[in-house]
Amino acid sequence: MRKIAALVLAAGEASRFGAPKQRLLLPHVLDRLAAAPIDEIVVVAGAYDLAPCGSEPQGPPCRVVRCPEWSKGPGASLRCGIEALGQDIDAAVVVLADGPDLAPTAIERVLEAWRSSGGIVAAAYGGVRGHPLVIARDDWRDIPNEGLRDRPVRLVPCDDLGAPGDVDTPEDLAEL
């Protein structure tokens, strides 16, 4: 049985939001992940300290790891999260802490596509690459600071589920 971890990237400084939006949005993302087929959750913190997670008895084990190099970019946060995973984890589902409308079914779809043919797989909304994204252990090395934007990925349509959201400003939050 392949073991899957979720990596929640929550390290940014939220400069456009003007406050630590992770603290507001992370509980919603964790609720969504608790309903997904994953074995553990690792939240990557950076600019702000985050409360411990995983107190919900029904959800997968959850822990927060701090990334001292968070300011180098999303790839640095991703590397910190990957380094925190055990040898028994076969793939990571990458999600963002500012996507509170994440659909657990989107995670199921990208995992199913990954299990069928490997590679890096991402959800797509309106043909545009989004999250969640699945990256197998074989692809964990040499992640640049800017992240995986330039890596080839297989897209899985998730239009019917709605995008997870991307809260950058207080106005974005109000729209949700």
Order of alpha helices (4+ residues) and beta strands (2+ residues): beta-alpha-beta-beta-alpha-beta-alpha-beta-beta-beta-alpha
